[in-house]
Amino acid sequence: EEQRAFADTARAFAASEFAPHAAQWDREAIFPREAIAKAGELGFCGLYAPERIGGLGLPRLDAALVFEEMAAVDPSTTAFITIHNMATWML
């Protein structure tokens, strides 16, 4: 149920925040800082970072479900968020 909740939240977020702008962002090479910040407010920028540093501490499978839902709408922006997650986890 928790995995479905994360996936559902990611799907709804991507539909409302990415879908209306994704084509323009790609066409005009825009880095969507505001949308990424909103993803961060939902915890999507620290999915597998430990809770002790402010992340959600999710396993990779749960994080992949979130990424998959967002990437179905906007793979470019989701790629930025996955890279951010990787860097956050390593730091």
C-alpha positions in Angstrom: 0.0 0.0 0.0 2.8 2.4 0.8 4.4 1.7 -2.6 1.1 2.4 -4.3 0.7 5.6 -2.4 4.2 6.9 -3.5 3.5 5.9 -7.1 0.0 7.6 -7.0 1.5 10.7 -5.5 4.2 10.8 -8.1 1.8 10.3 -11.0 -0.5 13.0 -9.8 2.4 15.4 -9.2 3.8 14.8 -12.7 0.4 15.3 -14.3 -0.1 18.6 -12.6 3.4 20.0 -12.5 5.3 18.5 -15.5 2.7 17.7 -18.1 1.5 21.2 -18.8 5.1 22.4 -19.4 7.3 19.5 -20.4 7.2 20.1 -24.2 8.1 23.8 -23.7 10.9 23.0 -21.3 12.4 20.6 -23.8 11.8 22.9 -26.8 13.4 25.9 -25.0 16.0 24.0 -23.0 14.5 25.3 -19.7 15.8 23.8 -16.4 12.6 23.7 -14.4 13.9 24.8 -11.0 10.4 25.5 -9.5 9.0 22.1 -10.5 12.1 20.4 -9.1 11.8 22.4 -5.9 8.1 21.2 -5.6 9.3 17.7 -6.1 11.7 18.2 -3.3 8.8 19.4 -1.0 7.2 16.0 -1.5 10.5 14.3 -0.6 11.2 13.2 -4.2 14.7 14.8 -4.2 15.9 12.6 -1.2 14.1 9.3 -1.9 16.9 7.0 -0.8 18.9 9.3 1.3 18.8 8.3 5.0 16.1 9.8 7.2 18.8 11.2 9.6 19.8 13.7 6.9 16.3 14.6 5.8 15.7 11.9 3.1 12.9 9.4 3.0 15.2 6.4 3.3 13.3 4.4 0.7 14.7 1.2 -0.9 15.6 1.5 -4.6 12.5 -0.3 -5.7 10.2 2.2 -4.1 12.3 5.1 -5.5 12.1 3.4 -9.0 8.3 3.4 -8.8 8.3 7.1 -8.2 10.8 7.8 -11.0 8.8 5.6 -13.4 5.6 7.5 -12.8 7.3 10.9 -13.3 9.3 9.7 -16.3 6.1 8.6 -18.0 5.2 12.2 -18.2 8.5 14.0 -18.5 11.7 11.9 -18.8 14.0 14.9 -19.0 13.0 16.5 -15.7 12.8 13.1 -14.0 16.4 12.5 -15.1 17.5 15.7 -13.3 15.7 14.5 -10.2 17.3 11.0 -10.4 20.7 12.6 -10.6 19.9 14.8 -7.7 18.9 11.7 -5.7 22.1 9.9 -6.6 24.3 12.9 -5.6 22.3 13.5 -2.3 22.7 9.8 -1.4 26.4 9.9 -2.0 27.0 13.0 -0.1 
